[in-house]
Amino acid sequence: MQQKGWSRESVLAELKKRNTSNRRYEDGRILCSMCTKPHPIAKKAYEMFFESNLGDKSLFPATAQLEGEVISDLANLLNGETASGFIVSGGTEANLLALLTAKNTAKTNTPEVILPQSTHFSFSKNCRLLNLKPVYAPLDSNFRVNPAAVEKLINQNTVAIVGTAGTAELGAIDPIEELSEIALHHKVHLHVDAAFGGLIIPFLKNRQYKFDFNLQGVSSITVDPHKMGMAAIPAGGILFRNSAMLESLKTETPYLNDKEQYTFVGTRPGASAVSAWAVFRALGREGYRKIVGGCLRNTRFLAKGISEAGFSLVCEPTLNIIGFCSSDTKGLAGYLSARGWHISYVPRYDCIRIVIMPHTKRKHAKAFLADLKKRKDNS
């Protein structure tokens, strides 16, 4: 830090210069992100509440009330009449709180958690942090966890089972209904990681996937408003089936006016929660249905074009994520990156992964397919 402060103009000029190297969602070249450009009203709401701290609710009661209303909206969407929860830093913290609850309420000194092989890497981090032993269950031919294999892995040390509603790599949806029955039978905590799919699946035209609190074995759900919800980052969400499940998370805060906290992070940006509230009100279910429908139409358009260009889909897309490959997938990934496309290479499946978010328009999809065709024509 320098001795003397800069002028306001100098600070802003330097930031403007630095910001030029950041990518822009609206350019349509970002195809690797599960986040998108926040809705315009999210920015306005964030600016109005940028000072508020949900770690000290007594000072910001209006912000706390708005967070509660966001949780009520999510609970209603996910059929959780008695559900309680919080807006947190993201899916990683939400998954951490779910595992911590499962561990705290279990009766074993050597806790284990059963995870699909396709589970998000946050569970690896959280298991190390919580001293949980991860036990991985295999996938079926559709890249969903095998319920029979999950049940065989359950033992006296199992404190939780995890299922994913929208895997990060391929967008697959695990058979949560079957996992729910297994969890009920064995009296084990079932956590559903719907960080991505939680604000997509409820808005599908022909909803056929059961994953929420309608299933009696589901104990907790992660759902992130800052992904397909189009809220400002950071706005992850964690919901528990009932408020009694929060008791094991309680931490006393003796010097604050509010005498307990339940989240891992203490100081929490209220503006993020309020941005989610604003987008929920601005769009409503009808607005989200239109956005999800547009993303899925573009996904189908891209999947068809990729196949017609001679590349192989790893699987038919379930949500708005596509995995595809070629005889030289790494080389293809390098070519696309050189053409200015921001894509992911997934070593597990030797495939290129693209995520079709609200900022991806049909013109961007056509440009991407044109570059793919050029590669094929020159190979």
Secondary structure, 3 states (H helix, E strand, C coil): CCCCCCCHHHHHHHHHHHHCCCCCHHHCCECCCCCCCCCHHHHHHHHHCCCCECCCCCCCHHHHHHHHHHHHHHHHHCCCCCCEEEEECCHHHHHHHHHHHHHHHCCCCCCEEEEECCCCCHHHHHHHHHCCEEEEECECCCCCECHHHHHHHCCCCEEEEEEEECCCCCCCECCHHHHHHHHHHHCCEEEEECCCHHHCHHHCCCCCCCCCCCCCCEEEEECCCCCCCCCCCCCEEEEECCHHHHHHHCEECCCCCCCEECCCCCCCEHHHHHHHHHHHHHHHHHHHHHHHHHHHHHHHHHHHHHHHCCCEECCCCCCCEEEEECCCHHHHHHHHHHCCCECEEECCCCEEEEECCCCCCHHHHHHHHHHHHHHHHHC
